[in-house]
Amino acid sequence: MSTTSVSKGCFVFKPNAKKKRSLTAEDYFTGCSGRAENSKVRFGICQNLWDRIKSETEALQDELNRNVLDSLLDLARKCSSTHRSSDWASKMRASEIPTAALVLGVNVPDHDMTFQSLSELLQQSVTPHVASVQANECATLKHLMKKVLEKLTGAVVDEEDDDEEETEQMSAQLHRSAHCSFSTLCDWYNTKTRKSSSGTPGKKRSSPSKDEPPRPPVVIIFKDLEAFNPKVLQNFILICSLYIERLPLMFIFGIATSPSTVQHMLPHSVSSLLCIELFQSLSCTQHLATVIDKLILTPQFPFKLNAKVMQVLISIFLYHDFSVRNFIKGVQLALLEHFHSRPLSVLCCEKKEAVQNLLQLSHQDLERVRQLPSFKRYVEELDRQEQVSLSSDDGHLKDVCLKLIKKLHKYHKNYYPVLRCLHTLTCSLPRYPLGKQIRELHLICLESNVWESEDYQSALKLLKMLAKDELISLLQKCAEILQAVKSKKMKRAFVQLEELLDKFKQLDTAAETVSSVEEIVTSPVRNLQKKTDLFQLQKTLLEMNESRRSKRLSPFEVLRNEALEFIEGLVKNHLFPPESQTLYEVCYYSSSATVRRHLNATPRTSVQAALSSPYYYIQNDKLKAEDGSVSNAAPDICIAYKLHLECGRLINLYDWLEAYSTVVSAAEGKDPDSEDFGKVDEVKHARFIRAVSELEFLGFIKSTKQKTDHVARLTWGGC
C-alpha cells in the first residue's frame, strides 16, 4: 500500500484481520541492545525511580501551594449565603461578585497543576460546583456560556446554528439570550440545593432565615485571564452581576503577568462589580530551588546529572519558560535515556539492590565495566599483578566493583552535607563569589575542584572578616546540617564542630584578658598625648611600629582561623568532582546533546530535513536516493522544495511548474521522447499549486509585487 502524492487527498487502508497486541512502555524499553533480562531489570529500576520522583514532586507542589490554596478555600467558604452576615461580606455591595486574583507568574505550563489541585480541594471541602475555562475554548460569549453550563451541569448544551448575521447581533441581544441560559443555570442550582437540603423530614424549621441551609458557591475559574477576549469577559461579568442575588457566584482569575491586568482589560464600570482580593503564589525560581534541593541534591535518589546536563536544564528554565514542570520532564527524559542506553545502569539503585545486581552481571557486562574510562584510570594506578587479575578474573572484578560501588554511595552521602555547609557559609557574602543559589555552587563542584578556584579563595578572605556573632550563627547552621546525616565521618565532623563552638562560647569569659592586652598595645598612643620633644616622639613611633609587627592574633582570630581550616578540610576531603570517583558512569547521565536536541526543538531544521530526505520519515524504498537528491517518486512538496533550492531570490512560477512537470512525468514512467512527456495538464497544475501553497504556509516563499508571475524565496541552503 502506497500513495503517489500526499496532496491528492485522504487514503483509507483497511486493517489486517489479525489484531496486533498493543505495545507497552516495557516492550519499547526492552527492545534496546543488551540481554532481555538485564533490560527488564533496568526498566523496573527506572520505573521505580520515576514513581518516587513523581510522588515526591507532587507532594512538594502541594506543600509549596498550601498557603495560597488554603487562603483561596477560606475565601470560597465566605461566599456561601450563610456567611453573608460576616464582616467580610458586609463590605460588599449586593451586586458585587467575590473575585480572587491569583498571580501565578509567567511559568504558564505549571498553572494546570495548580488549578487542578485547587479544583479538587474546592470540590472536596467547599462546593461541588466548580467550572474551569480557558481562552481557546471561549472565543465568543456564546462559547463561554456553553462551556460554563456544560462543566457545571455535566450535560451537553445544545448549540444553535451560529451564522454571521447572528454573530453581528450578539451584542444587541446580549442580555436576552444570556438571561435564558442563566435562568436555566439558576433553576438547576435551586434543584440541586433543594435536594441536598432535604435531609431530616421530621425536623421543623423555627425560622427560614436562621435555619437556611448553606448554599455552596458556584466557582468559575478563568485559567488564563490575559488570553480572554476583553469584550467577552466584560459582557459575561455584566450578566453575572444581574444574577448574583439568585446565584452565589465566585470568580478566580489566573493571572500570569501583573494584577493590573484586570484594570487594563476591564473598564471601571465592569471592575466595580467585582470585589477583588489578591493572592500571590510562590515564585517559580524558589519553586525550582526547592525541587533541586529535594530531588537532585540528595543521596536518596541514586540517579544523578553531570554539570553539562544540569546546565542545559537550568538554561532552558531561565531563558525559555520558567516552568518547573518542564524541568522535571527534562529530568525524566535524562532518566529514561540513561537506563535505556547504558546496560550498566542496572547498578544505579539503592546499595543493597546494587550489590545483588552486581553479583548477577554477565561476562559481557563485566567487559563493559572494564571499558569504562573511570575504571581504566583506576586500574592504571595499580600494580601489574592486580591489573592482570582484574582483566582476566571475573570473580575478582566483582569483588573490587563491590567495594567501589559502596565507596560511590559513601561519596554521595558525604558530598551533599558538606556542599550545604559551604553554601550556608558563602551564600550571604558580598557579591556572592560562589553563587547565591546552591545549584550554582553545585555546578562549580561538579566541573572541577572548588578549592582551586579564585572565587573560593576570595570567599575565604571574606569569611575571615566576619564578626563573631555572624560566624557563630553560620557555624551553628552547619552543625545542624551535619547532625542530621547518618554517616560516621559526618558524625565525627559534627563532634569537632561542636567543640569549636564551645571554644567560641568560652571567649566571653576571657574578655578581661583580651582587654588588658589591648591596653598594653595602645599604651604608646596614650603617651603621645603628653608633652615631649622630637627625639622622644620618634622613639615612641618606632616602638608602635615594632609592636604592630610583633602583634599577636587575638584568641577570637586564632579560633576563627581554626574553624575555617576545619571547613576547608571538609571541602577538600568530600567535594571532589564525580569524575574522580570510579564507576561514576553508572549513576551519572552525561549526554547533554541528547537532552538539548529533545527539549530545544528546531522546527525549521526538522522541516527541511523531512523535505530533503522523505525516506527517513515515510520509509518507502522507492524514495531512496543519493545524498543531495530527491527521488522523482517523492511527494509533491518534496519535489517542489528541491527545485526551489536551485533558484535564486526570485522564482519564476512558470519555469518552476515546467520543471516540476518534467520530474513528475519521469516518475510516471513516460517515455522522454514522447510528446506528452513534461506536458502540463490540469492534474499536474493542481498538484503543483497545492505544493506551492504548502511551501508558502511553511514560510519558504512569499508572493512579491516586483513581478506578478514570481515568488520571493525566504530561506537559503538545504537541511
C-alpha positions in Angstrom: 0.0 0.0 0.0 1.4 3.3 -1.1 0.4 6.7 -2.4 1.9 8.7 -5.2 1.3 12.1 -3.6 0.4 13.5 -0.2 -1.7 16.2 -1.9 -4.2 14.0 -3.7 -6.5 13.5 -0.7 -7.3 11.1 2.1 -6.3 7.4 1.8 -8.0 4.7 3.8 -6.3 1.4 4.4 -8.3 -1.5 5.9 -6.6 -3.1 8.9 -5.4 -6.6 8.7 -7.6 -9.4 10.0 -5.1 -10.2 12.8 -5.2 -7.7 15.6 -1.8 -6.7 16.8 -1.1 -6.6 20.5 -0.6 -3.0 21.7 3.0 -2.5 22.9 3.6 -1.2 26.4 6.4 1.0 27.6 8.3 -2.1 28.8 8.1 -3.6 25.3 9.7 -0.4 23.8 12.3 -0.3 26.5 13.3 -4.0 26.3 13.8 -3.6 22.5 17.2 -2.0 23.1 20.5 -3.7 22.9 21.6 -6.0 25.7 20.2 -9.0 27.4 16.4 -9.2 27.8 16.8 -10.0 31.5 19.0 -7.0 32.0 16.7 -4.6 30.2 13.7 -5.8 32.2 15.6 -5.2 35.4 16.7 -1.7 34.2 13.1 -0.9 33.2 11.9 -1.9 36.7 14.6 0.3 38.4 13.8 3.2 36.1 10.0 2.9 36.7 10.5 2.7 40.4 12.8 5.8 40.5 10.4 7.8 38.3 7.4 6.8 40.5 9.3 8.0 43.6 10.3 11.3 41.9 6.8 11.9 40.7 5.2 11.3 44.1 7.9 13.5 45.7 7.3 16.4 43.3 3.5 16.2 43.7 3.8 16.2 47.5 6.3 19.1 47.2 3.9 21.0 44.8 1.0 20.6 47.3 3.3 21.8 50.2 4.5 24.9 48.4 1.0 25.9 47.3 -0.6 25.1 50.6 -0.8 28.6 52.0 -2.3 30.2 48.9 -4.7 27.3 48.3 -5.8 27.5 52.0 -6.5 31.2 51.6 -8.5 30.6 48.4 -10.5 27.9 50.2 -11.3 30.3 53.1 -12.5 33.0 50.6 -14.7 30.4 48.9 -16.3 29.4 52.2 -17.1 33.0 52.9 -19.0 33.2 49.6 -21.7 30.9 51.0 -25.1 32.6 51.8 -24.8 31.6 55.4 -21.7 33.9 55.7 -23.4 37.0 54.2 -23.7 38.5 57.7 -20.0 38.3 58.4 -17.7 41.3 58.4 -16.2 40.4 55.1 -19.5 40.0 53.3 -20.8 43.3 54.9 -18.1 45.2 53.0 -19.5 44.0 49.6 -22.3 45.6 47.8 -25.3 43.5 46.7 -24.3 43.4 43.1 -20.5 42.7 43.6 -19.1 39.3 42.8 -16.4 38.0 45.1 -13.3 37.5 42.9 -9.8 36.1 43.7 -7.0 37.4 41.5 -4.4 34.6 41.7 -1.0 35.8 40.4 0.9 32.7 39.3 3.8 34.1 37.3 4.9 33.6 33.7 5.5 29.8 34.2 2.3 29.0 32.3 2.9 25.2 31.9 2.8 24.9 35.7 -0.5 26.6 36.0 -2.5 23.5 35.1 -1.2 21.6 38.1 -2.1 24.4 40.4 -5.6 24.8 39.1 -6.2 21.0 39.1 -5.2 20.9 42.8 -7.4 24.0 43.5 -10.4 22.4 41.7 -10.0 19.1 43.6 -9.8 20.9 47.0 -12.8 23.1 46.3 -14.9 20.1 45.3 -13.8 18.1 48.3 -14.3 20.7 51.1 -16.3 23.7 49.8 -18.5 23.2 46.8 -19.2 20.6 44.1 -20.0 23.4 41.6 -16.6 24.3 40.0 -16.0 25.1 36.3 -12.6 25.8 34.8 -12.5 27.6 31.4 -9.7 28.5 29.0 -9.5 31.3 26.5 -9.1 29.0 23.5 -12.5 27.4 24.3 -14.3 30.7 24.8 -13.8 32.8 21.7 -17.3 34.3 21.9 -19.8 34.9 24.7 -21.9 32.0 23.4 -19.0 29.6 23.7 -18.2 30.8 27.2 -21.7 30.4 28.4 -21.9 26.9 26.8 -18.6 25.8 28.5 -19.7 27.1 31.9 -23.1 25.4 31.7 -21.6 22.1 30.5 -18.9 21.9 33.2 -21.3 22.9 36.0 -24.3 20.7 35.0 -22.4 17.9 33.4 -24.8 17.8 30.5 -24.3 18.6 26.8 -25.7 22.0 25.9 -27.3 22.2 22.5 -25.7 24.9 20.4 -27.8 26.7 17.9 -26.7 27.5 14.4 -24.4 30.5 14.5 -24.3 32.4 11.3 -22.7 35.7 10.6 -25.8 37.7 11.0 -26.5 36.2 14.4 -22.9 36.9 15.5 -23.2 40.6 14.5 -26.5 40.9 16.5 -24.9 39.2 19.5 -24.1 42.4 21.4 -27.6 43.8 20.8 -29.4 40.7 22.0 -26.8 40.0 24.8 -29.0 40.2 27.8 -32.0 38.4 26.3 -30.0 35.4 25.1 -27.8 35.1 28.1 -30.6 35.6 30.6 -32.2 32.5 29.3 -29.1 30.5 29.8 -28.5 31.8 33.3 -32.2 31.2 34.1 -31.6 27.6 33.3 -28.5 27.5 35.5 -30.4 29.1 38.4 -33.1 26.5 38.1 -30.6 23.7 38.0 -28.8 25.2 41.1 -32.0 25.6 43.1 -32.9 22.0 42.3 -29.5 20.8 43.4 -29.5 22.7 46.7 -33.1 21.7 47.4 -32.2 18.0 47.0 -29.2 18.3 49.3 -31.0 20.3 52.0 -34.0 17.9 52.3 -32.3 15.6 54.8 -34.4 15.3 58.0 -38.1 15.2 57.2 -39.4 15.2 60.8 -37.5 18.3 61.9 -39.3 21.6 61.7 -37.7 24.9 61.0 -38.1 27.7 63.5 -37.4 30.5 61.0 -36.3 30.3 57.4 -33.6 33.0 57.9 -31.8 31.3 60.8 -32.1 27.7 59.6 -31.5 28.4 56.0 -29.3 25.6 54.6 -25.9 26.6 53.3 -25.8 27.4 49.7 -22.4 26.3 48.2 -20.9 28.9 45.9 -20.6 28.4 42.1 -16.9 28.9 41.4 -15.8 29.8 37.8 -12.0 29.6 37.2 -10.5 31.6 34.3 -7.2 29.9 33.9 -5.5 32.4 31.5 -7.1 35.7 32.0 -4.8 37.6 29.7 -5.8 35.4 26.7 -9.5 36.1 27.0 -11.3 38.5 24.7 -11.9 41.6 26.9 -15.3 42.3 25.3 -16.5 38.7 26.0 -15.2 38.9 29.6 -16.9 42.2 30.2 -20.3 41.1 28.9 -20.1 37.9 30.9 -19.4 39.8 34.2 -22.2 42.2 33.5 -24.7 39.4 33.1 -23.4 37.5 36.1 -23.8 40.7 38.3 -27.6 40.6 37.5 -27.9 37.1 38.9 -25.7 37.4 42.0 -28.8 37.5 44.3 -30.1 34.3 42.9 -26.8 32.5 42.3 -23.8 32.7 44.7 -21.1 33.2 42.1 -17.4 33.4 42.6 -14.6 34.1 40.1 -11.0 33.0 40.3 -8.7 34.8 37.8 -5.5 33.1 36.9 -3.0 35.9 36.1 0.4 35.3 34.7 1.8 38.9 34.4 0.5 41.6 36.8 -2.6 42.3 38.9 -3.0 45.5 36.9 -4.2 43.2 34.0 -7.7 43.3 35.5 -7.8 47.1 35.2 -6.4 47.1 31.7 -8.9 44.5 30.4 -12.0 45.7 32.3 -13.3 49.3 32.4 -14.3 50.8 35.7 -18.0 50.2 35.1 -17.2 46.5 35.0 -14.4 46.1 37.5 -16.5 48.0 40.1 -18.9 45.0 40.0 -16.1 42.7 41.4 -14.9 42.5 45.0 -11.3 41.5 44.2 -8.8 40.0 46.6 -5.2 39.5 45.6 -3.3 36.2 46.1 0.3 35.7 45.3 1.8 32.3 44.7 5.4 31.2 45.3 7.8 32.4 42.6 9.0 29.8 40.1 12.7 30.4 41.0 12.0 29.5 44.6 10.0 26.5 43.5 12.9 25.3 41.3 15.4 25.8 44.2 13.2 23.6 46.4 12.8 20.9 43.7 16.6 20.8 43.1 17.2 20.6 46.8 14.7 17.7 47.3 15.3 15.7 44.1 18.9 16.3 43.0 21.0 17.4 46.0 20.2 14.3 48.0 21.6 10.8 48.2 18.0 9.5 48.4 17.9 9.2 44.6 20.9 7.3 43.1 20.4 8.8 39.6 22.5 11.9 39.1 23.1 14.5 36.4 26.5 15.8 35.4 27.4 19.5 35.1 26.6 19.9 31.4 23.1 18.3 31.6 22.3 20.3 34.7 23.4 23.5 32.9 21.2 22.7 29.9 18.1 22.1 32.0 18.6 25.2 34.1 19.3 27.3 31.0 16.1 26.1 29.4 14.3 27.1 32.6 15.8 30.5 32.9 15.8 31.6 29.2 12.7 29.9 27.8 9.7 29.1 30.0 10.4 29.3 33.8 8.5 26.0 34.0 9.4 23.7 36.9 7.1 21.1 35.3 9.2 21.1 32.1 12.4 20.9 34.2 11.1 17.8 35.9 10.1 16.4 32.4 13.7 17.0 31.4 14.9 15.0 34.4 12.6 12.3 33.4 14.0 12.3 29.8 17.5 12.1 31.2 16.5 9.2 33.5 14.9 7.3 30.6 17.8 7.8 28.3 20.3 6.8 30.9 18.6 3.5 31.7 17.8 2.8 28.1 21.2 3.4 26.6 23.5 2.2 29.4 23.3 -1.5 30.3 25.4 -0.9 33.4 22.7 1.4 34.8 21.4 -1.7 36.4 23.7 -0.7 39.2 22.1 2.7 39.6 19.8 1.9 42.5 20.0 1.5 46.3 23.1 0.0 47.8 21.6 -3.4 48.7 19.9 -3.8 45.3 23.0 -2.7 43.5 25.1 -5.4 45.3 22.6 -8.1 44.3 22.6 -6.9 40.6 26.3 -6.7 40.6 26.7 -10.4 41.6 24.4 -11.3 38.6 26.3 -9.4 35.9 27.3 -11.5 32.9 30.7 -11.6 31.3 29.6 -9.1 28.7 28.5 -6.6 31.3 31.9 -7.1 33.1 33.7 -6.3 29.9 31.7 -3.1 29.7 32.9 -2.3 33.3 36.5 -2.8 32.1 35.9 -0.3 29.3 34.7 2.5 31.5 37.1 5.5 31.5 37.0 5.8 35.3 37.8 2.2 35.8 40.7 2.3 33.3 42.2 5.2 35.3 41.7 3.2 38.5 43.4 0.1 37.0 46.4 2.2 35.7 47.3 3.2 39.3 47.5 -0.5 40.5 50.5 -2.8 40.2 51.0 -5.2 37.3 49.7 -8.3 39.0 46.5 -6.6 40.1 45.9 -5.3 36.6 46.2 -8.8 35.1 43.8 -10.2 37.7 41.2 -7.6 37.1 41.4 -8.1 33.3 41.1 -11.9 33.4 39.3 -12.9 36.6 35.6 -12.0 36.6 35.1 -13.1 40.2 37.9 -10.8 41.5 36.4 -8.0 39.3 33.1 -8.4 41.0 34.7 -8.2 44.5 36.5 -5.0 43.5 33.4 -3.5 41.9 31.5 -4.3 45.1 33.9 -2.1 47.1 33.8 0.7 44.5 30.0 0.8 44.5 29.9 1.1 48.3 32.6 3.8 48.1 30.5 5.7 45.5 27.4 5.6 47.8 29.6 6.9 50.7 30.8 9.7 48.5 27.3 10.8 47.8 26.4 10.5 51.4 29.2 12.9 52.5 29.2 15.2 49.4 25.8 16.8 49.9 26.1 17.7 53.6 29.5 19.4 53.0 28.0 21.2 50.0 25.2 22.6 52.1 27.7 23.7 54.8 29.8 25.5 52.3 26.7 27.1 50.7 25.5 28.2 54.2 28.8 30.0 54.8 29.1 31.7 51.5 25.6 32.5 50.3 25.4 35.8 52.2 28.9 37.1 51.3 29.2 40.3 49.3 29.0 39.8 45.5 28.3 36.1 46.1 31.7 34.7 44.9 30.4 31.1 45.0 26.8 31.9 43.9 23.7 32.9 45.6 21.8 29.7 44.9 23.1 26.3 46.0 22.7 25.0 42.4 25.4 27.4 41.3 27.9 26.1 43.8 26.9 22.5 42.9 27.7 23.2 39.2 31.1 24.6 40.2 31.8 21.4 42.3 30.7 19.1 39.5 33.1 20.7 37.0 36.4 21.0 39.0 38.0 21.1 42.4 36.2 24.1 44.0 39.1 24.9 46.4 41.4 25.6 43.4 39.2 28.4 42.1 39.9 32.1 42.7 36.3 32.6 43.8 36.8 30.1 46.6 39.9 32.0 47.8 38.1 35.3 47.8 35.3 33.7 49.7 37.7 32.5 52.4 39.1 36.1 52.7 35.6 37.4 53.2 34.9 34.8 55.8 37.9 35.8 57.8 36.4 39.3 58.0 33.1 38.2 59.6 32.2 39.3 63.1 32.0 36.8 65.9 28.2 36.7 66.1 27.8 36.2 62.4 30.4 33.4 62.2 29.0 31.6 65.2 25.4 31.6 63.8 26.7 30.2 60.5 28.7 27.5 62.2 25.6 26.6 64.2 23.7 26.1 61.0 26.5 23.9 59.7 26.3 21.8 62.9 22.6 21.3 62.4 23.2 20.1 58.8 25.9 17.6 59.9 23.9 16.4 62.8 21.1 15.2 60.6 23.4 12.9 58.5 23.8 9.3 59.4 27.4 8.9 58.5 30.5 8.1 60.6 32.6 10.8 59.0 29.9 13.4 59.3 29.3 12.4 63.0 33.0 12.9 63.7 32.9 16.3 61.9 29.8 17.3 64.0 31.7 16.5 67.2 34.7 18.6 66.1 32.4 21.5 65.1 30.6 21.3 68.5 34.0 21.6 70.2 34.8 24.7 68.2 31.5 26.2 69.1 32.2 25.5 72.8 35.5 27.3 72.5 33.8 30.3 71.0 31.4 30.4 73.9 34.4 30.4 76.3 35.8 33.5 74.7 33.3 35.7 76.7 34.9 34.5 80.0 38.3 35.6 78.8 37.2 39.1 77.8 39.2 40.7 80.7 42.4 39.2 79.4 41.8 40.5 75.9 41.1 44.0 77.2 44.3 44.0 79.2 46.3 43.0 76.1 44.7 45.8 74.1 45.6 48.3 76.9 49.3 47.3 76.7 49.3 47.6 72.9 47.6 51.0 72.9 49.7 52.4 75.8 52.3 54.2 73.4 49.4 56.0 71.8 48.4 57.4 75.2 51.9 58.5 75.8 51.7 60.6 72.7 49.3 62.9 74.4 52.0 64.1 76.9 54.4 66.9 76.1 57.6 65.6 74.5 60.4 66.6 72.3 61.2 65.4 68.7 63.6 62.7 69.8 61.0 61.2 72.2 58.3 61.3 69.5 60.5 59.4 67.1 61.3 56.8 69.7 57.6 56.3 70.5 56.6 55.9 66.9 59.3 53.3 66.4 58.0 51.3 69.4 54.5 51.5 68.0 55.7 50.2 64.6 57.5 47.3 66.2 54.6 46.4 68.4 52.3 46.3 65.4 54.7 44.0 63.5 55.0 41.7 66.5 51.3 41.9 67.3 49.8 38.5 68.2 46.5 37.3 66.9 43.6 37.6 69.4 42.0 34.5 70.7 39.0 35.0 68.5 41.1 35.4 65.4 43.0 32.2 66.3 39.8 30.3 66.8 38.2 31.7 63.7 41.2 30.5 61.6 40.9 27.1 63.2 37.2 26.9 62.3 37.8 27.9 58.7 40.7 25.4 58.4 38.2 22.8 59.6 35.7 23.7 57.0 38.4 23.8 54.3 39.4 20.3 55.3 35.9 19.0 54.9 35.7 20.7 51.5 39.0 19.1 50.2 38.1 15.7 51.6 34.5 15.4 50.3 33.8 17.9 47.5 35.7 16.1 44.7 34.0 16.2 41.3 32.2 13.0 40.5 34.6 12.2 37.6 37.2 11.5 40.2 35.2 8.6 41.5 35.5 5.1 39.9 32.3 3.8 38.3 30.7 7.2 38.4 29.3 6.5 34.9 26.8 4.0 36.5 24.9 6.8 38.2 25.6 10.0 36.2 24.0 10.9 32.9 26.2 13.0 30.7 24.7 13.2 27.2 23.8 16.9 27.2 23.5 16.9 23.4 20.6 14.4 23.6 18.7 16.4 26.2 19.2 19.6 24.2 18.1 18.0 21.0 14.9 16.7 22.5 14.0 19.7 24.6 15.2 22.6 22.4 13.2 22.0 19.3 14.4 23.3 16.0 11.3 23.2 13.8 12.9 24.8 10.7 15.7 22.3 10.6 13.3 19.4 11.1 11.0 20.5 8.3 14.0 21.0 5.9 15.3 17.6 6.9 11.9 16.0 6.2 11.6 17.7 2.8 15.2 16.8 1.8 15.1 13.2 3.0 11.5 12.0 2.9 12.6 8.3 3.0 13.5 8.5 6.7 10.0 9.7 7.5 7.8 7.7 5.1 10.0 4.5 5.0 9.3 3.8 1.3 12.1 2.1 -0.6 11.1 4.0 -3.8 12.2 7.2 -2.1 15.8 6.1 -1.5 18.2 8.5 -3.4 21.7 9.6 -3.3 22.9 12.3 -1.0 21.7 15.7 -2.0 19.0 14.5 -4.4 15.3 13.7 -4.1 13.6 10.8 -5.8 11.1 11.7 -8.6 8.6 9.4 -6.7 8.7 11.7 -3.7 5.7 13.7 -2.5 4.9 16.8 -4.5 6.0 19.2 -1.8 9.5 17.5 -1.6 9.9 17.8 -5.4 8.9 21.5 -5.3 11.2 22.2 -2.4 14.1 20.5 -4.1 13.5 22.5 -7.3 13.2 25.8 -5.5 16.6 25.3 -3.9 18.1 25.6 -7.4 16.6 29.1 -7.9 17.7 32.5 -6.8 15.9 35.1 -4.8 13.0 35.4 -7.2 11.4 32.3 -8.6 9.5 32.2 -12.0 6.3 30.2 -11.3 6.0 29.1 -14.9 9.6 27.8 -15.1 9.1 26.1 -11.7 5.9 24.5 -13.0 7.6 23.1 -16.1 10.5 21.7 -14.1 8.0 20.1 -11.7 6.0 18.6 -14.6 9.2 17.1 -16.1 10.1 15.4 -12.8 6.6 14.0 -12.3 6.4 12.7 -15.9 9.6 10.8 -15.2 8.1 9.4 -12.1 5.0 8.2 -14.0 7.3 6.2 -16.4 6.6 8.1 -19.5 8.9 7.9 -22.5 11.2 11.0 -22.5 11.0 11.2 -26.3 7.2 11.3 -26.4 5.2 14.4 -27.0 3.3 14.2 -23.7 6.5 14.0 -21.6 6.7 17.1 -19.4 3.4 18.5 -20.6 1.4 20.4 -18.0 -2.2 19.1 -17.6 -4.9 20.0 -15.1 -3.9 17.4 -12.6 -0.2 18.3 -12.5 -1.1 22.0 -12.4 -3.4 21.5 -9.4 -0.8 19.3 -7.6 1.8 22.0 -8.2 -0.4 24.8 -6.8 -1.1 22.6 -3.8 2.7 22.1 -3.2 3.5 25.8 -3.7 0.7 26.7 -1.2 2.2 24.4 1.4 5.6 25.8 0.9 4.2 29.3 1.4 2.4 28.2 4.5 5.7 26.8 5.9 7.4 30.1 5.3 9.8 29.1 2.4 8.4 31.5 -0.2 6.1 34.5 -0.3 4.3 36.5 -3.1 6.1 39.6 -4.3 5.0 42.8 -6.0 8.2 43.2 -8.0 7.0 40.7 -10.7 3.5 39.3 -10.9 4.5 35.8 -12.0 7.3 35.4 -9.5 7.5 34.5 -5.8 10.3 35.5 -3.4 12.4 32.9 -1.7 12.7 33.4 2.1 15.3 30.8 3.1 18.7 29.7 1.8 20.5 26.4 1.8 19.3 22.9 2.4 18.9 20.9 5.5 
